[in-house]
């Protein structure tokens, strides 16, 4: 574990959970930069990047009505993401409901 992250867990169980998550999380340079720049690129969009999984960028929304509305905007989002530096040739987006 990185030295800067040591001591951030109050219990051994939370440290194990964080370590397991780090091992099973798929990393992608484009997604990492997108997560950092999301609010600048999409300031009013009611979705946020959640994770990168199996070549898909998973966007989190808060509820089913928002998910329905976001489905209609996926093409616009995909086109705008394709314009960003380092964007892959193919951008696959998925939506997922996450209240937190």
C-alpha positions, 0 to 999 in steps of 0.5 A, a space after each residue: 500500500 502506498 505510504 500516503 494511504 497508511 493509517 486511513 483505516 480505523 479497523 483491520 476489516 476496512 483496510 482489507 476491504 480497501 485492499 481488495 477493492 484496489 486489487 479488483 478495480 480495473 484502471 484506465 488512464 482515460 477514465 482516471 482523467 475523466 473522473 477528475 475533469 467530469 464536473 468541468 466537462 459536464 457541469 450540469 449533468 446528473 450523472 457521474 463516472 462510477 467505474 471502468 469495467 470490461 471496457 465500459 465507462 459506468 456512469 452512476 445516476 441517483 434514480 430510475 427517472 434520471 437513468 431514463 433521461 440519461 439514456 437519451 443523452 448517451 450519444 451526446 456524452 459519447 461524442 463529447 468524450 471522444 473529443 477529449 485528449 487520450 480518448 479511446 477509439 470506441 467509448 462504451 457507456 453504461 448507466 447504473 443506479 447508485 444513490 450514494 
